Amino acid sequence: MPKQVVVLGAGYAGTGAVKAFEAEIDEGEAELTWVSEHDYHLVLHEAHRAIRDPSVESKIALPIDDIKSPGTDFLKGYVENVDTDERVVELDDGRTVEYDVLLVALGSATAFYGIDGLREHSLTLKSLDDAREVHEEVKGAARAASRSDPAQILVGGAGLSGIQAAGEIAEYRDKHRAPIEIKLVEGLEEIFPGQDPEVQGALRKRLLEKDIEILTGDFISKVDAETVYLGGGEDEEPDELAYDVLLWTGGITGQEEIAEANVDKDERSNRIFAESDFQTSDDRVFAIGDAALVDQGGETVAPPTAQAAWQAAEVAGENLARAVRGAPLTSWTHEDKGTVISVGDKAVAHDVKGIPINTFGGPGAKTLKKAIAARWIADVTSVRRAYDAWEYL
């Protein structure tokens, strides 16, 4: 009887693993069921493009039917719980899916770090619905504003997502000549924290060129319906920033759906501990992508990036097939191939493998950014779809 293999999630990790498993498994060895709350795969690292122009959605949301093979069953549904004792995935509509081997690739949720009012009053950027909401809120704020009283748009968190989102809001402002002021807020001392000062400086330069104000060195301490409070403490009052739209991109945490799953997890973030072969404390359950803390030796884990998910997915898909066969599993080690970040219509590339220049911008960085997304689209769907998406990336 064929083994029942179930993959949860249609992000980079889940999508890539499905493709790799389909390529590896022989007919009759296993039956694959793919579960996701959306019937499309979102090219998430390009979702910020939809803030400026929602028409890009059709280019970065790839239908599941265009990705999976005909033999793979797809269930659209929201995962409510994973019962590892009964080996059953429970969906919120009462349906259940039995498994022999399970891959959890549900991605991450936005972390709010217990900051008073932040969850209630901020927008996030984890889905197409989020991007649409940011677009509509920015557009509405601009319509209600004037040159003498411009709309105040705050982006919290100056990591990759925050920088790219701020850049797209600036492009929207410039395209529509909208009365908008944009502030990028980072609690640490520099944007793109923990990275090479050279790439930090290159990104800062391009953000300032787009007339985006950068505020660093004070964490958001509280948020209410109209004001973001920065810093403050026993001996000083916090700084106050009035806002019309607040977008929070400041961190990730694990999904609530797996909170009750009987596998070892990080207590603070709820992300699943996984070995370098993606196996968890339950040998029938594998975890990958942002949902997991994948061991990379010592005390290091794989970074929560699209690049890492793409790389890991290929090995994870192969290991699912190996698990079906009872064969030894393959370990995976992340290889950092560099970073490319867009700031509106411009981009910055840093430490890209095979390129001798450490940090660069211009047409080369912009083309590289587009090529990375286009290659992924081609890999999981078709070259034609990647070609159609090129001008929107």
Secondary structure, DSSP 8 states (H G I E B T S, - for coil): --EEEEEE--SHHHHHHHHHHHHHS-TTTEEEEEEESSSEEE-GGGTTHHHH-GGGHHHHEEEGGGTS-TTSEEEE--EEEEETTTTEEEETTS-EEE-SEEEE----EE--TT-BTHHHH-B--SSHHHHHHHHHHHHHHHHT--SSS-EEEEEE--SHHHHHHHHHHHHHHHHHT--EEEEEEESSSSSSTTS-HHHHHHHHHHHHHTTEEEEES--EEEE-SSEEEE--BTTB--EEEE-SEEEE---EE--GGGTTSSS-B-TTT--EEE-TTSB-SSTTEEE-GGGEEEB-STT-B--SSHHHHHHHHHHHHHHHHHHHHT------------EEEEETTEEEEES-TT-S-SEE-HHHHHHHHHHHHHHHHHHHT-HHHHHHHGGG-
